Amino acid sequence: MKYNTRHKKEKRPYKIVVALAVLAIIMTFMVSIAANSGSAAVRSREDKIKHELVKRDSMKSVAAFSKVYSVLMSPRCVNCHPAGEVPLQGDDSHLHAMLPQRGKDGKGILTMKCANCHQPENTPVPIPLRVVPTGTFRQQT
């Protein structure tokens, strides 16, 4: 009885391909370990530099925000955007004289809208009127 030698030759290339694939995976793993072990010191130095940059940047951002905070907390901003429902007035932040309310859109309700009185430009005063020292208006003759 003869053995089929052709069948044995087909199995050998398969075993060689599997062995080469396993060898390639092992070598790739070893190369990655060798590459990472040598750059650990470099990475720690880079991380330290990045940390210093972030620390300096955060100090600058805190200083910049403190300037913005002083503007946002000025009476001009806080008066129109208070915590309550009624806007405030003046440098001492007293209640608005007309007692308007915020409303759903935050710009007043019904005929008490903010833009009814507060406009982008001052309305011009008629020429014949002038302010006298007492603070009342008098028609010029």
C-alpha distance (Angstrom), angle and dihedral (degrees) to the residues before:
residue distance angle dihedral
M1 . . .
K2 3.80 . .
Y3 3.74 125.1 .
N4 3.74 119.6 -131.2
T5 3.81 103.3 -109.7
R6 3.77 92.5 -178.6
H7 3.80 90.4 67.8
K8 3.84 92.0 54.7
K9 3.81 92.1 52.9
E10 3.81 91.5 55.9
K11 3.81 92.8 54.0
R12 3.80 94.7 52.9
P13 3.83 97.8 63.8
Y14 3.79 88.9 49.9
K15 3.79 91.7 53.9
I16 3.79 91.4 47.2
V17 3.81 92.0 50.8
V18 3.82 91.3 50.4
A19 3.80 91.4 47.6
L20 3.82 91.9 49.7
A21 3.81 91.4 48.4
V22 3.81 91.7 51.4
L23 3.80 90.0 46.8
A24 3.84 90.9 50.5
I25 3.81 91.5 50.8
I26 3.80 91.6 49.4
M27 3.81 92.3 48.1
T28 3.81 92.0 48.3
F29 3.79 89.7 51.4
M30 3.82 91.7 49.1
V31 3.82 92.9 48.3
S32 3.82 91.5 51.0
I33 3.82 91.0 50.1
A34 3.81 91.3 49.4
A35 3.81 92.0 48.1
N36 3.82 93.6 49.7
S37 3.79 96.1 45.9
G38 3.81 93.8 56.1
S39 3.80 95.5 48.6
A40 3.82 97.9 48.7
A41 3.81 92.0 96.0
V42 3.79 91.5 47.1
R43 3.80 91.1 49.4
S44 3.80 93.1 50.7
R45 3.81 89.5 51.7
E46 3.83 90.8 48.6
D47 3.81 90.9 48.1
K48 3.80 90.1 51.0
I49 3.81 91.4 51.3
K50 3.82 91.6 47.8
H51 3.81 90.3 49.3
E52 3.81 91.0 52.3
L53 3.83 91.0 49.1
V54 3.80 91.6 49.8
K55 3.81 90.2 47.4
R56 3.82 92.0 51.3
D57 3.81 91.5 44.0
S58 3.79 92.5 50.5
M59 3.81 90.6 50.2
K60 3.82 89.8 52.2
S61 3.79 91.8 47.0
V62 3.82 91.7 51.0
A63 3.81 89.8 51.1
A64 3.81 91.3 48.1
F65 3.80 92.1 48.0
S66 3.80 91.6 50.8
K67 3.83 88.1 59.2
V68 3.81 91.0 49.3
Y69 3.82 90.4 45.2
S70 3.81 91.6 56.8
V71 3.82 89.2 54.8
L72 3.80 94.3 45.5
M73 3.79 91.7 50.1
S74 3.81 93.9 50.0
P75 3.83 115.1 116.7
R76 3.80 91.0 -111.4
C77 3.83 90.9 63.8
V78 3.79 100.1 31.9
N79 3.81 93.5 49.1
C80 3.81 92.9 61.2
H81 3.80 94.6 37.4
P82 3.83 106.4 41.8
A83 3.78 126.9 158.1
G84 3.81 91.1 -112.4
E85 3.80 133.2 61.5
V86 3.84 97.8 -100.5
P87 3.83 120.9 69.4
L88 3.78 120.3 -127.5
Q89 3.80 132.2 -129.1
G90 3.80 138.7 -146.6
D91 3.79 133.7 11.6
D92 3.81 89.8 -67.4
S93 3.84 90.3 54.0
H94 3.81 98.4 -127.5
L95 3.82 121.1 168.8
H96 3.81 115.1 -73.5
A97 3.81 110.1 -94.7
M98 3.82 95.2 -127.6
L99 3.84 92.9 46.2
P100 3.82 95.8 -134.5
Q101 3.80 117.7 -179.8
R102 3.79 128.5 -131.7
G103 3.83 99.1 -118.2
K104 3.80 128.4 -164.7
D105 3.81 95.5 -63.8
G106 3.82 93.1 42.0
K107 3.83 93.0 -117.3
G108 3.80 102.3 95.6
I109 3.79 135.0 -83.0
L110 3.80 132.8 -87.0
T111 3.82 110.6 -37.3
M112 3.81 92.5 -8.6
K113 3.81 95.7 77.7
C114 3.81 114.8 149.0
A115 3.82 92.2 -126.6
N116 3.81 91.6 58.8
C117 3.81 89.4 75.9
H118 3.81 104.8 9.9
Q119 3.81 105.9 66.5
P120 3.81 132.0 167.5
E121 3.82 90.1 -105.6
N122 3.76 133.3 28.3
T123 3.77 114.1 -103.7
P124 3.79 111.0 -113.4
V125 3.81 117.4 -107.3
P126 3.83 113.1 -127.5
I127 3.80 111.4 -99.3
P128 3.82 98.2 -119.8
L129 3.81 90.9 58.2
R130 3.78 121.4 80.8
V131 3.79 134.1 172.2
V132 3.77 114.8 -108.7
P133 3.81 120.5 -154.3
T134 3.82 92.5 -98.9
G135 3.80 89.9 64.9
T136 3.81 97.0 -113.0
F137 3.77 126.1 116.9
R138 3.80 118.8 -113.8
Q139 3.75 128.6 -175.6
Q140 3.78 112.9 -114.1
T141 3.82 114.5 -122.6
